[in-house]
Amino acid sequence: MTPLYTLASPIIFRGVGLHSGAPCSVELKPSTEDRGILFKINGEYFPLNSAEFSGDGRGTELLFPGGRRVRTVEHLLAALGAMEIGQVVVAVTGPEIPILDGGSFSFAKGIQEAGRATTGVLSEPLKLLVPLVEKDETGNRILMAFPEDCLSITYIIEYSNPVIGTEIFDFRVTPEGFLTQIAPTRTFALDEEMDDLIGRGLAKGGTLSNAILVTGKKAETEGGLRFPNEFVRHKVLDIIGDLTLLGRPLHAHIVAIRTGHEMHLRLVRRLRALESRC
């Protein structure tokens, strides 16, 4: 059994949405109710495990009963999951979670400074008995989950753009490691993707202070890359956030090869189905 923590004090984050460009905020409030991560939207409360989700809009979007939606939740959920905050009220104002620094560092650092508090609630981690494999239709994108006694991730990305190329990163998820090795990494996009993103009404809040723009020759961002392999580390951040949608700790070794949010969420749905039969 794993203890569930809440926050010792509330914290609020304000900024703009990465895709909407609209002002938005999220307040994290301590909770001792045994309801896990609880979203508050326009005065209504929704447990995270009541949400449907979509990963086809350059990020993860939550779809709650009654048509309530919250976009771009993965960076916040990654911070909550990796920092072991399992009981909290997430009060959202606006259409998105604010992009802030472009990763999870502001969220994770805020959680660290607010402090954790015990709730007295224990959660049984979801443990795999056999490996699981998800592939796309071409077999080129593969996501695997193997039995393990903790959550660890091996992520492999492969881009034709030489600025990114092939990157591999192994990470065992701990609060300390997440804060220093994963949380500071920022979202990124290729220059040739921008016309499509803008045409779809996305990336309105993206800037070189909260994102990395990859051209044919270099990575453009304020202050330069924070890690030589910042791109694959950010993919690790994204999948931690998506796996937090399970609503309980996961013990597995995840191996991701050229995947993204859509495939992450396919695995989450499969894990949820396993959980419902436990």
C-alpha positions as CSV (number, residue, x, y, z in Angstrom):
1,M,0.0,0.0,0.0
2,T,1.2,3.5,-0.8
3,P,0.3,6.6,1.4
4,L,-1.7,9.3,-0.4
5,Y,-0.5,12.9,0.4
6,T,-2.3,16.2,0.1
7,L,-0.9,19.7,0.3
8,A,0.0,21.4,3.6
9,S,-1.2,24.7,2.2
10,P,-3.0,26.0,-0.9
11,I,-1.2,27.4,-3.9
12,I,-2.3,29.2,-7.0
13,F,-0.8,29.6,-10.5
14,R,-1.8,32.2,-13.0
15,G,-0.8,32.6,-16.6
16,V,-2.1,32.0,-20.1
17,G,-3.1,28.9,-22.0
18,L,-0.6,27.4,-24.4
19,H,-3.2,26.9,-27.1
20,S,-6.0,29.4,-26.3
21,G,-3.7,32.2,-25.3
22,A,-6.4,33.1,-22.8
23,P,-5.8,34.1,-19.2
24,C,-6.3,31.1,-16.9
25,S,-5.4,30.0,-13.4
26,V,-5.4,26.9,-11.3
27,E,-5.6,26.7,-7.5
28,L,-4.5,23.6,-5.7
29,K,-6.2,23.1,-2.3
30,P,-5.6,20.6,0.4
31,S,-8.1,17.8,0.7
32,T,-8.6,15.1,3.3
33,E,-11.6,13.6,1.5
34,D,-10.9,10.1,0.1
35,R,-11.8,11.2,-3.5
36,G,-8.4,11.5,-5.0
37,I,-7.7,14.3,-7.4
38,L,-10.9,16.4,-7.6
39,F,-11.4,19.1,-10.3
40,K,-13.5,22.1,-9.5
41,I,-14.9,23.8,-12.6
42,N,-17.5,26.6,-12.4
43,G,-18.4,25.6,-8.9
44,E,-18.9,21.9,-9.7
45,Y,-16.7,19.1,-8.5
46,F,-15.5,16.2,-10.7
47,P,-13.3,13.3,-9.6
48,L,-10.4,12.8,-12.1
49,N,-11.4,9.2,-12.6
50,S,-14.8,10.4,-13.9
51,A,-13.2,12.1,-16.8
52,E,-12.9,10.9,-20.4
53,F,-9.8,12.2,-22.2
54,S,-8.5,13.1,-25.6
55,G,-5.0,13.4,-26.9
56,D,-5.6,14.5,-30.5
57,G,-5.2,18.3,-30.0
58,R,-1.4,18.7,-29.2
59,G,-2.0,17.9,-25.5
60,T,-4.3,16.1,-23.2
61,E,-7.8,17.3,-22.7
62,L,-10.2,16.2,-19.9
63,L,-13.9,15.8,-20.7
64,F,-16.1,15.8,-17.7
65,P,-19.9,15.0,-17.4
66,G,-22.1,17.9,-18.5
67,G,-19.7,19.0,-21.2
68,R,-17.1,20.5,-18.9
69,R,-13.6,20.5,-20.5
70,V,-10.1,21.4,-19.4
71,R,-7.2,21.4,-21.9
72,T,-3.5,20.9,-21.6
73,V,-3.6,19.2,-18.2
74,E,-0.5,16.9,-18.6
75,H,2.2,19.2,-17.1
76,L,0.1,19.8,-13.9
77,L,-0.8,16.1,-13.6
78,A,2.8,15.1,-14.1
79,A,3.8,17.3,-11.1
80,L,0.9,15.9,-9.0
81,G,1.7,12.3,-9.9
82,A,5.5,12.5,-9.5
83,M,5.4,14.6,-6.3
84,E,3.0,12.0,-4.9
85,I,0.0,14.3,-4.3
86,G,-2.9,11.9,-4.6
87,Q,-5.6,14.0,-2.8
88,V,-6.1,17.6,-3.8
89,V,-8.8,19.9,-5.2
90,V,-7.8,21.4,-8.5
91,A,-9.9,24.6,-9.0
92,V,-9.6,25.7,-12.7
93,T,-10.5,29.1,-14.1
94,G,-10.4,29.4,-17.9
95,P,-10.2,26.8,-20.7
96,E,-6.7,25.5,-20.0
97,I,-4.2,24.9,-17.3
98,P,-1.7,27.8,-17.6
99,I,1.5,26.9,-19.5
100,L,3.8,28.9,-17.1
101,D,7.4,27.9,-17.8
102,G,6.5,25.4,-20.5
103,G,7.0,22.3,-18.4
104,S,6.2,21.2,-14.8
105,F,8.8,23.1,-12.8
106,S,6.6,25.9,-11.5
107,F,4.0,23.3,-10.4
108,A,6.5,20.9,-8.9
109,K,8.4,23.7,-7.1
110,G,5.2,25.2,-5.8
111,I,4.1,21.8,-4.4
112,Q,7.5,21.4,-2.8
113,E,7.3,24.8,-1.2
114,A,3.7,24.3,0.0
115,G,4.7,21.0,1.6
116,R,3.0,17.7,1.8
117,A,0.6,16.5,4.5
118,T,-0.4,13.0,5.2
119,T,-4.1,12.0,4.8
120,G,-4.2,8.6,6.5
121,V,-5.4,7.1,3.3
122,L,-3.6,4.3,1.6
123,S,-3.8,3.3,-2.1
124,E,-3.0,0.0,-3.6
125,P,-0.7,0.6,-6.6
126,L,-1.8,-1.0,-9.9
127,K,0.7,-3.8,-10.6
128,L,0.9,-5.7,-13.8
129,L,1.0,-9.5,-13.9
130,V,1.9,-9.7,-17.6
131,P,3.3,-7.3,-20.2
132,L,1.0,-5.0,-22.3
133,V,1.8,-3.8,-25.8
134,E,0.1,-1.0,-27.8
135,K,1.1,-0.3,-31.4
136,D,-0.2,2.1,-34.0
137,E,-1.6,0.9,-37.4
138,T,1.9,1.0,-39.0
139,G,3.7,-0.8,-36.1
140,N,6.1,2.1,-36.1
141,R,5.0,3.6,-32.8
142,I,5.1,1.1,-29.9
143,L,4.2,1.5,-26.2
144,M,4.9,-1.3,-23.8
145,A,4.4,-1.9,-20.1
146,F,6.2,-4.5,-18.1
147,P,5.8,-5.7,-14.5
148,E,8.0,-3.7,-12.1
149,D,8.1,-2.8,-8.4
150,C,8.1,1.0,-9.1
151,L,7.3,3.3,-12.0
152,S,10.2,3.6,-14.4
153,I,10.2,4.9,-18.0
154,T,12.4,4.3,-21.0
155,Y,11.5,6.7,-23.8
156,I,12.9,6.7,-27.3
157,I,12.2,9.5,-29.9
158,E,13.4,9.6,-33.5
159,Y,13.0,12.7,-35.7
160,S,14.4,13.2,-39.2
161,N,15.2,16.8,-38.1
162,P,18.9,16.6,-37.1
163,V,18.5,19.1,-34.3
164,I,16.6,16.4,-32.4
165,G,17.5,13.2,-34.1
166,T,17.4,10.1,-31.9
167,E,17.3,10.5,-28.1
168,I,16.8,7.9,-25.4
169,F,16.2,8.5,-21.7
170,D,15.7,6.1,-18.7
171,F,14.0,7.5,-15.6
172,R,12.8,6.0,-12.4
173,V,10.1,8.3,-11.1
174,T,10.8,9.9,-7.7
175,P,9.9,13.4,-6.5
176,E,13.5,14.5,-6.2
177,G,14.5,13.2,-9.6
178,F,11.4,14.6,-11.3
179,L,12.0,18.1,-9.8
180,T,15.6,18.3,-11.1
181,Q,15.7,16.0,-14.2
182,I,12.3,16.2,-15.8
183,A,10.1,19.1,-14.5
184,P,12.3,21.9,-16.1
185,T,11.9,20.6,-19.6
186,R,9.7,22.5,-22.0
187,T,7.2,21.7,-24.7
188,F,8.5,21.9,-28.3
189,A,7.3,22.2,-31.9
190,L,8.9,22.0,-35.3
191,D,9.0,25.1,-37.4
192,E,7.2,23.3,-40.2
193,E,4.3,22.4,-37.9
194,M,3.5,26.0,-37.0
195,D,1.3,26.9,-40.0
196,D,-0.9,23.9,-39.2
197,L,-1.0,24.6,-35.5
198,I,-1.9,28.3,-36.1
199,G,-4.5,27.3,-38.7
200,R,-6.1,25.0,-36.1
201,G,-6.3,27.9,-33.6
202,L,-3.5,26.4,-31.5
203,A,-0.3,27.6,-29.9
204,K,-1.6,31.2,-29.3
205,G,0.1,31.3,-26.0
206,G,3.4,29.8,-27.1
207,T,6.5,31.9,-26.8
208,L,10.2,31.3,-26.8
209,S,10.1,31.7,-23.0
210,N,7.8,28.8,-22.5
211,A,8.5,26.6,-25.5
212,I,11.3,25.4,-27.9
213,L,10.9,26.1,-31.6
214,V,13.0,23.6,-33.7
215,T,14.1,24.9,-37.1
216,G,16.2,23.1,-39.6
217,K,19.4,24.3,-38.0
218,K,18.8,25.0,-34.3
219,A,16.6,24.9,-31.2
220,E,15.3,28.5,-30.6
221,T,14.4,29.2,-27.0
222,E,15.3,31.7,-24.3
223,G,18.4,30.7,-22.5
224,G,19.1,27.7,-24.8
225,L,18.4,24.1,-24.1
226,R,18.3,23.1,-20.4
227,F,19.6,19.6,-21.2
228,P,21.3,18.2,-24.3
229,N,18.4,15.8,-24.5
230,E,15.6,18.1,-23.3
231,F,13.2,16.8,-26.1
232,V,13.1,13.2,-24.9
233,R,13.0,14.3,-21.2
234,H,9.9,16.3,-22.0
235,K,8.3,13.3,-23.5
236,V,8.9,11.5,-20.2
237,L,7.2,14.4,-18.5
238,D,4.2,14.1,-20.8
239,I,3.7,10.4,-20.2
240,I,4.0,10.8,-16.4
241,G,1.2,13.3,-16.7
242,D,-0.9,11.0,-18.8
243,L,-0.4,8.0,-16.6
244,T,-1.6,10.1,-13.6
245,L,-5.0,9.9,-15.2
246,L,-5.2,6.4,-13.7
247,G,-5.9,8.1,-10.4
248,R,-3.7,5.7,-8.4
249,P,0.0,4.8,-8.3
250,L,1.3,2.6,-11.1
251,H,4.1,0.1,-10.7
252,A,5.4,-0.8,-14.2
253,H,8.3,-0.3,-16.5
254,I,7.1,1.7,-19.5
255,V,8.9,1.6,-22.8
256,A,7.8,4.1,-25.3
257,I,9.1,4.2,-28.9
258,R,8.1,7.2,-31.1
259,T,4.8,7.7,-29.3
260,G,2.8,10.7,-28.0
261,H,-0.3,11.6,-26.1
262,E,-2.8,9.6,-28.2
263,M,-0.9,6.4,-27.6
264,H,-0.2,7.2,-24.0
265,L,-4.0,7.5,-23.5
266,R,-4.7,4.3,-25.3
267,L,-2.5,2.6,-22.7
268,V,-4.3,4.5,-19.9
269,R,-7.6,3.2,-21.1
270,R,-6.3,-0.3,-21.2
271,L,-4.9,0.0,-17.7
272,R,-8.2,1.4,-16.5
273,A,-10.0,-1.6,-17.9
274,L,-7.6,-3.9,-16.1
275,E,-8.2,-1.9,-12.9
276,S,-11.9,-2.3,-13.1
277,R,-11.5,-6.1,-13.2
278,C,-9.2,-6.2,-10.1
